[in-house]
Amino acid sequence: MEDKRKDGVEQLHNGALKGNPYKVPNGYFDDFPMQLQERIYQQEHRNVPAWLRFMHLLKPQVTVALGVAVFAIISVTTVHYLVNNQQSQPIIPMEYAKMTEGGMIESSEQHFIDILLEEEQSAKQENLEQEAYINYLVDEGIDYGTLMDEF
């Protein structure tokens, strides 16, 4: 097997491939520039409708216009969504006090009393919740001193 390979390699080196096996027809390169120009001309001026050639010229402008239109549609839709889905936030008592200090809202004395009572009730509720947690942990056997250090 190896002898056959060596014979094939020696045959190639002995001159079987010394010349170029490919040949160009006579006079091919004499007319080549003219043939190439003719092919390019035919490629450019093939039967393409006028409107398609016009669209080919306007392609960059149309792309930019479509991009601007898509951006405008997305922007309008986003603004419309945000405006229609806006939820009113309840006024926090501290913010309410800041607004009234600036003279922005006129209110009655009863309204301020109601706000103070709401704050007092929420503070009492927090204290009750903390006491409930502490009582639960004490019932579970956790040292009361440790709990007081934590709270």
Secondary structure as UniProt FT lines:
FT   HELIX           2..11
FT   HELIX           12..16
FT   TURN            26..27
FT   HELIX           28..44
FT   HELIX           50..84
FT   HELIX           93..101
FT   TURN            102..103
FT   HELIX           109..139
FT   TURN            140..141
FT   HELIX           144..150
//
